[in-house]
Amino acid sequence: MLLFRLKNKFTGYFWLLLTLVLVVGGGNVAKGQLRTYATLSTQGGTGTVTGLANVRGASTTTPPAGSTPASLSATGTTGALGGSAVSVHINLQFASNIPSNTIVFIKVSSITLPSIASSVSAVAYNNSTAATGSTFYNLVAGDGTQYIGVYASSVFNQVRFIVTGGGGGLLGAPAETASANVFYAFYSTSNTADCGSSIGTSWSGNGTVVNSGNAIDGNLTTYSDVTPSLLLSTVEQSFYFSGPSVTNDEVKATLSIPPSLLSLGLLSNITVNAYNGSNTTPVWTTNLGAVLSLDLLGLFNTGAPITVSVKPSLPFDRLSINYSAVLGLLVTLHVHEIQRTSASPVFTVQNATICTNSTATLIASAPSGNQTLWYNASGTLLFTGNSFTTPTLNTTTTYYAATAKIGCTGESLRLPAIVTVNPLPTIAAITGTTSICLNQSTTLSSTTAGGVWSSSATGVATINSSTGVVSTVTSGSSTITYTYTDPTTTCSNSVTTILTVKPLPTLTSSLTPAICSSSTFSYTATSSIGSTSFSWTRATVAGISNASGSAATNAINETLINTTNAPVTVTYVFSLTGDGCSNTVNVQLKVNPKPGAPHILSQ
C-alpha cells in the first residue's frame, strides 16, 4: 500500500489510503490529554537504523528528552530478471499491554519514497506475533507534521514501523532507496481534564469532501463541503478526538445547507455515528432529524448555520457524519465545526420574570471539573460561576449559559436563559391638599383605583391605607406614597407627594399672673409665628364689675374692679391666625380685692 501522497505522476495513488488533516501542532500534547509513551525500541530487517535510543520515552508519561529522531533507510536489490524489495523496521514497545482497538500514534517525518515500488507501513504486534486485525493509516498535521495511526482488534504491546525500498526492474533499472525518521509512539487514555480537541478529520465514500480541515479549524465562518456524487450514494466525514470521552461529554456540531433545500428526507439521511477505538460498529447513532428542534428546523432551512449538541451514551473517541443522497436531490452539507465538549449546563433557574428596573438571578450547574460561563446575546462573556445576577433590566433580555472544562477553551452548546421584563403599571398623580395645619385633616386621592396609601413619617401624619384620609400628629413633613400593584404581572409602581403639616401659632409673651382690683391690666401678646393677626374677648365674670370686652388687637389695657372680698379669675380668649393656621389661647388673670380700711379698736 502506498501510504503518503507522492509527487506528480503518483498523486492518483493517494486516494488508496485514509488521510487525516490535523489542527494541532506537530507533537504537542493536547490540553489535559493523558499520553502513554513507548519506552523500549529495537530494530530488525535489512537496512540502516541510526539513533535507535532516541525514540524511547523518558518514562511512560514523558516523551523522549531530545528532538533528534531515529532514521531508517532501506535499498532494494537488483538483478537481471529484476530485483527484490528490502525492508528495515523499528519496534516501539510499551511497558504494558494496549487494549484492543486503541489507536497508537507514531510521529514520523522526512519520508522519501521514489515510486510506488517503495513504501512505509506499520503493524501492531503482541510480543513477536502480529496482532489480529492490525491496520494503519496516515495523519498529516496542519503544520506538516506526520503521524502513523496503528490499531488492532486484539490486545498488543508494541508497534512496528517498516520502511521498504523497491527492487530494481528489468533491463537494469536501478533499485530504490526509501527512508524515514521516527520520533516516538504514544496512545491516549481517558481523562476528565482532556479538552477533547479534534485531532483530525477524514472522509470516505462515493462523493467529495472539500476543505475537510475547515470543520475543525475553530472558525465558524469556514466549513467543509460534503456532497454525495450520485443519487442514493453515501459520503462520510469522520472526526478524531485527542482521547476517549468521559461521562457527560457531548459533541457540538455547527452545520448549514443551501437555503430552501431542506426536507425531512434529507434530515433523515444525515446520520451521526459515535465510535470508540478502531471498532467499525458505532457505539451510538442518531439522525439529524431526531436532533433538530422545530425552531432549529426553520433556521436551518434559511441557510443559516445551526449548532446542535449530541450526547453519545457510551465512551467514544471519534464521530462521523454520514450523508446519503436523497432521491432526486443532491445537496451540499456544510460542516462548520465539530467539537467535543463537556455536558451542557443543568439549570436550576433558567427563565425568570421580573419587573422593570429589577435584577434577576439565573442558576446553572456544570459537571465536576467544569465551570459555567454566562454570555449576552452578542457573545460577550459576562460572568463565570453557577449563579449569575443580571444588571438592572428594563427590557426582556436573553442570556446564554455554557460549560467548559477548567483550563480549556472549548465549551458546550450555549443554552438560552430568558429574563422576561414586565412594565410597571401607570399610576395617576396624587391630588388633594398637601399643606395643612396641625389641627386639620385632608383626603388625598388618585384616579388609579386599588392602590395602597402610606406615610413615611407617622409621627408627623398618618394616612388611612385605603381611603387616603390624612390625620396630623405634629408639625413637620412626610412623604405620602400611593402604590398600585398590577394583578396580572404583580409589578408595582408608586407615586409620591410631600405633605407639609404647619404648626399652630402660640403665645410667646409673658403674663403678670395677678393684679389688684382697680389696677390697670396692660398686656401685649406676641406669637410663635411672624405676621400673626390677633383678637381677644373677655366675658363678664361674677365679682367683676366690668362689662364684657373685646378688641381686634394683640394689646389689652383695662382696669378691672373686683367687687368681692375674694380673688376672681378673669379669662381673656385670644384668637391667633398665622401662616394660614388659627389657634385659640386662653390667658387667665387673677384680680385680687382691695384690702378693707383699717379699724381702731377701743380698749
C-alpha positions in Angstrom: 0.0 0.0 0.0 1.3 3.5 -0.9 0.8 5.5 2.3 1.9 9.0 1.5 1.0 11.5 -1.2 3.6 11.4 -3.9 4.7 14.0 -6.4 3.2 14.5 -9.8 2.5 11.2 -11.5 1.9 9.3 -8.3 -0.8 11.5 -6.9 -3.5 9.2 -8.2 -2.5 6.6 -5.6 -3.2 9.0 -2.8 -6.8 8.0 -2.6 -6.0 4.4 -1.8 -5.5 5.4 1.8 -7.3 7.1 4.7 -5.7 10.6 5.3 -6.4 12.8 8.3 -5.9 16.5 8.4 -4.7 17.7 11.9 -5.3 21.0 13.5 -2.9 20.5 16.5 0.7 21.4 16.1 3.1 18.6 15.4 3.7 16.5 18.5 2.2 18.9 21.0 0.2 17.3 23.9 -3.5 18.3 23.8 -4.6 20.1 26.9 -5.4 17.6 29.7 -4.7 14.6 27.5 -3.1 11.5 29.2 -0.5 10.0 26.9 1.4 6.7 27.4 4.7 6.5 25.5 6.7 3.5 24.3 9.8 3.2 26.4 11.7 0.3 24.6 12.9 0.3 21.0 14.5 -2.5 18.9 15.3 -2.8 15.2 15.2 -5.6 12.5 15.3 -6.3 8.8 17.9 -5.3 6.2 18.8 -1.7 6.1 20.2 1.1 8.2 18.9 2.4 11.5 20.6 5.2 13.4 19.6 6.9 16.7 17.5 3.9 17.9 17.6 5.0 21.5 16.2 8.5 20.6 12.7 7.2 20.2 12.3 5.8 23.7 10.1 7.8 26.0 11.8 9.2 29.1 9.0 7.5 31.0 5.6 6.1 30.2 4.2 9.6 30.6 7.1 11.6 29.1 8.3 11.8 25.5 12.0 11.4 24.7 14.1 14.2 26.1 15.7 15.2 22.8 14.3 16.2 19.4 16.6 14.0 17.3 14.7 11.2 15.6 15.8 7.7 14.7 16.5 7.4 10.9 15.6 4.3 8.8 16.8 3.6 5.3 16.4 0.5 3.0 17.6 -0.1 -0.5 16.2 -2.8 -2.8 18.3 -5.2 -4.8 18.9 -5.5 -8.5 19.2 -8.4 -10.9 19.0 -9.4 -14.5 15.4 -10.6 -14.0 14.5 -7.9 -11.6 15.5 -7.1 -8.1 13.7 -7.5 -4.8 12.3 -5.1 -2.3 14.2 -4.8 1.0 12.7 -3.7 4.3 14.0 -2.4 7.6 11.9 -1.8 10.7 11.9 -0.4 14.2 9.8 -1.8 17.1 8.4 0.6 19.7 7.3 -1.4 22.8 5.1 -0.2 25.7 5.5 -1.1 29.3 2.1 -2.8 29.4 -0.5 -4.3 27.1 -2.6 -1.9 25.0 -6.3 -2.7 24.9 -7.7 -3.8 21.6 -9.0 -1.1 19.2 -6.8 1.5 20.9 -5.0 3.7 18.3 -1.3 4.2 18.7 0.2 7.2 17.0 3.8 7.1 15.6 5.3 10.5 14.9 7.4 10.4 11.7 9.0 12.8 9.2 11.2 13.1 6.1 9.6 10.2 4.3 11.3 9.6 0.9 9.6 7.2 -1.5 11.0 7.3 -5.0 8.0 5.5 -6.5 5.1 3.2 -5.7 7.6 0.3 -5.5 8.7 1.8 -2.2 6.5 2.3 0.9 6.2 2.8 4.6 3.8 0.8 6.7 3.0 -0.1 10.3 1.8 -3.3 12.1 0.6 -3.9 15.7 2.4 -6.7 17.5 1.9 -8.7 20.7 5.5 -9.6 21.5 6.7 -11.3 18.3 3.3 -12.1 16.8 1.4 -9.7 14.6 -1.9 -8.7 16.3 -5.2 -9.8 14.9 -6.9 -7.2 12.7 -3.9 -4.8 12.6 -4.5 -1.8 10.4 -2.7 1.6 9.9 -3.4 4.9 8.3 -1.6 8.2 7.8 -2.3 11.6 9.5 -0.9 14.9 8.4 -0.9 17.8 10.8 -1.7 21.3 9.7 1.9 22.3 10.1 3.1 19.3 8.0 3.8 17.0 11.0 3.1 13.4 10.1 1.8 10.5 12.2 1.0 6.9 11.5 -2.1 5.6 13.3 -1.9 1.9 14.2 -4.6 -0.3 15.9 -5.7 -3.9 16.1 -8.8 -5.8 17.1 -6.8 -7.8 19.7 -4.5 -6.8 22.6 -1.0 -5.8 21.6 2.1 -4.2 23.3 4.2 -2.8 20.5 4.0 -1.3 17.0 6.4 -1.9 14.2 7.2 0.9 11.7 8.5 -0.5 8.4 10.4 1.2 5.5 10.6 -0.7 2.3 12.9 0.1 -0.7 11.7 -1.1 -4.1 13.8 -3.6 -6.0 15.4 -2.9 -9.4 13.4 -3.5 -12.5 14.2 -5.5 -15.7 16.8 -4.2 -18.1 19.0 -2.9 -15.3 16.5 -0.4 -13.8 18.1 0.8 -10.5 16.9 -0.3 -7.1 15.2 2.4 -4.9 16.2 3.7 -1.5 13.4 4.6 0.8 13.9 6.4 4.1 12.0 7.9 7.1 12.5 9.4 10.5 10.8 8.2 13.7 10.4 10.4 16.9 8.2 8.4 19.3 5.0 6.4 19.7 2.1 7.0 22.1 -1.6 6.3 22.8 -4.1 8.3 24.8 -6.3 7.2 27.7 -9.5 8.7 29.1 -9.0 11.8 31.3 -11.7 14.0 32.8 -9.4 17.0 32.2 -9.0 16.2 28.5 -10.2 19.2 26.5 -11.4 16.9 23.7 -9.5 18.5 20.9 -10.4 17.4 17.4 -7.1 15.8 16.4 -8.1 15.3 12.7 -10.7 14.5 10.1 -11.0 12.1 7.2 -13.6 11.2 4.6 -14.6 8.2 2.6 -17.4 7.0 0.3 -19.0 8.0 -3.0 -18.7 11.7 -3.1 -16.4 14.5 -2.2 -15.4 16.5 0.9 -13.8 19.8 0.0 -11.8 21.7 2.6 -12.2 19.0 5.2 -9.9 20.7 7.7 -12.2 23.7 7.9 -14.6 21.6 10.0 -12.0 21.5 12.9 -10.2 24.9 12.5 -12.1 26.7 15.3 -13.6 29.1 12.8 -17.4 29.1 12.4 -17.2 31.1 9.2 -15.4 28.4 7.3 -16.7 24.9 6.6 -16.1 21.7 4.7 -18.4 20.8 1.8 -19.8 17.3 2.0 -21.5 16.2 -1.2 -22.6 12.7 -2.5 -21.6 12.1 -6.1 -24.5 10.0 -7.2 -28.2 9.6 -6.3 -28.5 7.1 -3.5 -24.8 7.3 -2.8 -23.2 7.9 0.6 -20.2 10.0 1.7 -18.9 10.3 5.3 -16.7 12.7 7.1 -15.1 11.5 10.3 -13.6 13.4 13.2 -11.0 12.1 15.7 -10.5 13.4 19.2 -7.5 13.5 21.5 -8.6 10.6 23.7 -11.7 8.7 24.8 -14.6 10.7 26.1 -15.6 10.7 29.8 -19.0 10.7 31.4 -21.3 13.6 30.3 -19.1 14.6 27.3 -21.1 15.9 24.3 -20.3 16.7 20.7 -21.2 20.2 19.4 -21.8 20.4 15.6 -22.4 23.5 13.6 -24.0 22.8 10.2 -25.7 24.5 7.3 -27.2 23.8 3.9 -28.2 26.0 0.9 -31.5 27.9 1.6 -34.8 26.3 0.8 -33.5 22.8 0.1 -34.4 21.3 3.5 -36.6 18.2 3.6 -37.5 15.6 6.2 -36.0 13.0 3.9 -32.7 14.9 3.8 -32.5 15.2 7.5 -33.2 11.5 8.0 -30.4 10.7 5.6 -27.8 12.6 7.6 -26.6 10.3 10.3 -24.3 11.0 13.3 -22.3 8.0 14.5 -20.0 7.8 17.5 -17.2 5.2 17.6 -14.6 4.0 20.1 -11.2 3.0 19.1 -10.8 1.1 15.8 -14.2 -0.6 16.2 -16.2 -0.1 12.9 -19.5 -0.6 14.7 -20.8 2.7 16.2 -21.5 2.7 19.9 -24.2 5.3 19.3 -26.1 6.6 16.3 -28.9 9.1 15.5 -30.1 11.1 12.5 -30.2 14.9 12.2 -34.0 14.9 12.0 -34.2 13.5 15.5 -31.9 16.1 16.9 -33.2 19.4 15.5 -36.0 21.2 17.3 -38.8 22.9 15.3 -37.1 26.3 15.8 -33.8 25.0 14.5 -35.5 23.3 11.6 -36.9 26.7 10.5 -33.5 28.4 10.9 -31.7 25.5 9.1 -34.0 26.0 6.1 -32.8 29.6 5.7 -29.2 28.6 5.1 -28.0 30.0 8.4 -25.6 27.8 10.4 -27.2 26.0 13.3 -25.5 24.4 16.2 -26.7 21.2 17.8 -25.3 19.1 20.6 -25.4 15.3 20.8 -24.5 13.1 23.8 -23.5 9.6 23.0 -24.4 7.2 25.8 -21.1 5.3 25.7 -17.4 6.4 25.6 -16.2 7.5 22.1 -13.1 8.9 20.5 -14.3 9.7 17.0 -17.5 10.8 15.3 -18.7 10.6 11.8 -21.4 12.5 9.8 -22.8 10.1 7.2 -24.7 11.7 4.4 -26.8 9.7 1.9 -28.1 11.4 -1.1 -31.9 11.9 -1.3 -33.6 10.6 -4.4 -33.8 13.4 -7.0 -31.8 15.9 -4.9 -28.1 16.4 -4.5 -27.4 18.9 -1.7 -24.1 20.0 -0.3 -23.9 19.9 3.5 -21.6 22.5 5.1 -19.9 21.3 8.3 -18.6 24.5 10.0 -17.2 23.0 13.2 -17.1 19.8 15.2 -16.0 19.9 18.9 -16.2 17.5 21.8 -17.2 19.4 24.9 -18.4 19.0 28.5 -22.0 18.4 29.2 -24.4 21.3 28.6 -25.3 23.2 31.8 -28.2 22.0 34.0 -30.4 24.9 35.0 -31.9 25.3 38.5 -33.3 28.7 37.4 -33.3 29.1 33.6 -36.0 31.6 33.0 -37.2 34.4 35.2 -39.8 37.1 35.1 -39.2 40.4 36.8 -40.4 44.0 36.7 -38.8 46.9 35.1 -35.8 48.3 37.0 -35.1 45.0 38.7 -32.4 42.3 38.6 -32.8 38.5 38.2 -30.6 35.6 39.4 -30.1 32.8 36.9 -28.6 29.5 38.2 -27.0 26.7 36.2 -24.5 24.0 37.3 -21.7 22.3 35.5 -20.2 18.8 36.0 -17.3 18.4 38.4 -14.1 19.9 37.0 -16.1 22.2 34.8 -17.3 25.8 35.1 -20.4 27.7 33.9 -19.9 30.6 31.6 -22.6 33.3 31.1 -22.8 35.3 27.8 -25.0 38.1 26.5 -26.7 37.8 23.0 -23.6 39.4 21.4 -21.4 36.6 22.7 -19.6 38.7 25.4 -18.6 36.7 28.4 -20.3 38.3 31.4 -19.6 36.0 34.3 -18.0 32.7 35.3 -19.8 30.7 38.0 -23.1 28.9 38.7 -25.2 31.8 39.9 -25.4 34.9 37.7 -27.2 38.1 38.7 -28.2 40.3 35.9 -27.8 44.1 35.9 -30.9 46.2 36.3 -33.1 45.4 33.3 -35.8 47.5 31.5 -36.4 45.1 28.6 -36.8 41.4 28.1 -33.2 40.0 27.7 -31.8 36.6 26.7 -28.6 35.4 28.2 -26.7 32.2 27.4 -25.0 29.6 29.6 -22.4 27.1 28.6 -20.0 24.8 30.4 -16.3 24.4 29.8 -13.6 22.2 31.3 -11.5 24.4 33.6 -8.4 25.4 31.6 -9.9 24.5 28.2 -11.2 26.9 25.5 -13.9 24.6 24.0 -17.3 24.9 25.5 -20.7 23.2 25.4 -23.7 24.4 23.4 -24.8 27.7 24.8 -28.3 27.4 26.1 -30.7 30.4 26.4 -31.9 31.8 29.7 -34.6 34.4 29.2 -35.4 37.1 31.6 -38.9 38.5 30.8 -39.3 42.1 32.0 -42.8 43.3 32.6 -43.5 47.0 32.6 -44.5 48.9 35.7 -48.2 49.9 35.8 -49.0 53.6 35.1 -50.4 55.5 38.1 -52.2 58.8 38.1 -50.7 61.6 40.2 -51.8 62.2 43.8 -54.3 65.1 44.1 -55.6 66.9 47.2 -54.4 69.5 49.7 -50.8 68.7 50.7 -50.2 71.7 53.0 -52.4 71.6 56.1 -52.4 72.9 59.7 -51.7 70.7 62.7 -55.3 70.6 63.7 -56.7 69.8 60.3 -57.3 66.7 58.2 -57.3 66.2 54.4 -58.1 63.4 51.9 -55.7 62.6 49.2 -56.7 60.7 46.0 -55.5 59.2 42.7 -57.7 58.3 39.7 -55.9 54.9 39.7 -58.0 52.8 41.9 -57.0 49.9 44.0 -53.7 51.2 45.4 -52.4 51.4 49.0 -51.5 54.6 50.9 -48.6 55.0 53.3 -46.8 57.7 55.2 -43.0 57.8 55.6 -43.3 59.7 59.0 -46.2 58.5 61.0 -45.0 60.7 63.8 -46.0 63.7 61.7 -49.0 62.4 59.9 -50.8 59.1 59.4 -52.9 58.1 56.4 -55.6 55.5 56.0 -54.2 52.9 53.7 -57.4 52.5 51.7 -59.3 55.9 51.9 -56.4 58.3 51.8 -57.6 60.3 54.8 -54.7 62.1 56.5 -54.6 62.7 60.2 -51.9 65.1 61.6 -49.8 64.3 64.7 -47.3 67.1 64.9 -45.8 69.7 62.6 -43.3 68.7 60.0 -43.3 66.9 56.7 -43.9 63.4 55.5 -43.7 61.6 52.1 -47.0 60.2 51.2 -46.8 57.2 48.8 -49.5 55.6 46.7 -48.6 52.2 45.5 -50.5 50.2 42.9 -49.8 46.5 42.0 -50.9 45.1 38.7 -52.8 41.9 39.5 -51.6 40.2 36.3 -47.9 40.9 36.4 -47.6 41.6 40.1 -45.4 44.6 39.2 -45.9 47.6 41.5 -45.4 51.3 40.8 -45.7 54.3 43.1 -46.3 58.0 43.1 -45.4 60.3 46.0 -46.1 63.7 47.3 -44.8 65.7 50.2 -47.3 66.5 52.9 -46.5 69.6 55.0 -48.1 69.9 58.4 -47.8 73.6 59.5 -47.6 74.4 63.3 -50.4 76.4 65.0 -49.5 79.9 66.3 -49.0 80.1 70.0 -48.4 83.0 72.5 -44.8 83.6 73.4 -45.3 86.8 75.6 -45.0 86.6 79.4 -48.0 87.5 81.6 -48.4 89.1 85.0 -50.4 86.5 86.8 -52.3 88.8 89.2 -53.3 92.4 89.8 -55.2 94.2 92.4 -58.8 95.4 91.9 -59.0 98.9 90.3 -55.5 98.5 88.9 -54.8 98.8 85.2 -54.1 95.5 83.4 -51.7 96.0 80.4 -50.7 93.1 78.2 -49.2 92.9 74.7 -49.4 89.4 73.1 -46.7 88.0 70.8 -46.8 84.9 68.6 -44.5 82.0 67.7 -45.3 82.8 64.0 -44.5 86.1 62.4 -47.2 88.2 60.9 -49.8 86.7 63.2 -53.1 88.6 63.5 -54.7 88.8 66.9 -58.1 89.4 68.5 -59.4 88.8 72.0 -62.6 88.6 74.0 -63.4 88.7 77.7 -66.7 87.5 79.0 -68.5 89.1 82.0 -67.5 87.4 85.2 -69.3 87.4 88.5 -67.5 89.6 91.0 -66.0 91.8 88.3 -68.0 95.0 87.7 -66.6 95.5 84.2 -68.8 94.6 81.2 -67.6 92.1 78.7 -64.8 93.3 76.4 -63.1 92.5 73.1 -60.7 94.0 70.6 -59.1 93.1 67.3 -55.6 93.7 68.5 -52.9 92.0 70.5 -52.9 94.6 73.3 -55.1 94.7 76.5 -55.2 97.8 78.5 -58.1 98.0 81.0 -58.9 98.5 84.7 -60.7 95.6 86.3 -62.8 96.0 89.6 -63.3 93.1 91.9 -66.5 93.7 93.9 -65.9 90.8 96.2 -63.7 90.1 99.1 -62.1 87.2 97.3 -59.8 86.8 94.2 -61.7 86.5 90.9 -60.2 84.9 87.8 -60.7 86.7 84.5 -60.1 84.8 81.2 -59.1 86.5 78.0 -59.6 84.4 74.9 -57.0 85.2 72.2 -57.6 84.1 68.6 -54.3 83.9 66.6 -54.0 83.4 62.8 -50.5 82.9 61.3 -49.3 81.3 58.1 -52.9 80.3 57.4 -53.3 78.4 60.6 -55.6 79.6 63.5 -55.4 78.8 67.2 -57.2 79.9 70.4 -55.3 80.5 73.5 -56.7 81.4 77.0 -54.9 84.0 79.1 -56.0 84.0 82.7 -55.6 86.8 85.2 -56.3 86.8 88.9 -57.9 90.0 90.2 -57.4 90.4 93.9 -59.8 92.5 96.1 -58.5 95.7 97.7 -57.9 95.3 101.4 -60.5 97.0 103.6 -59.9 100.3 105.6 -58.1 99.7 108.9 -60.2 99.7 112.2 -59.0 101.1 115.5 -60.4 99.0 118.3 -61.3 100.7 121.6 -59.7 99.3 124.7 
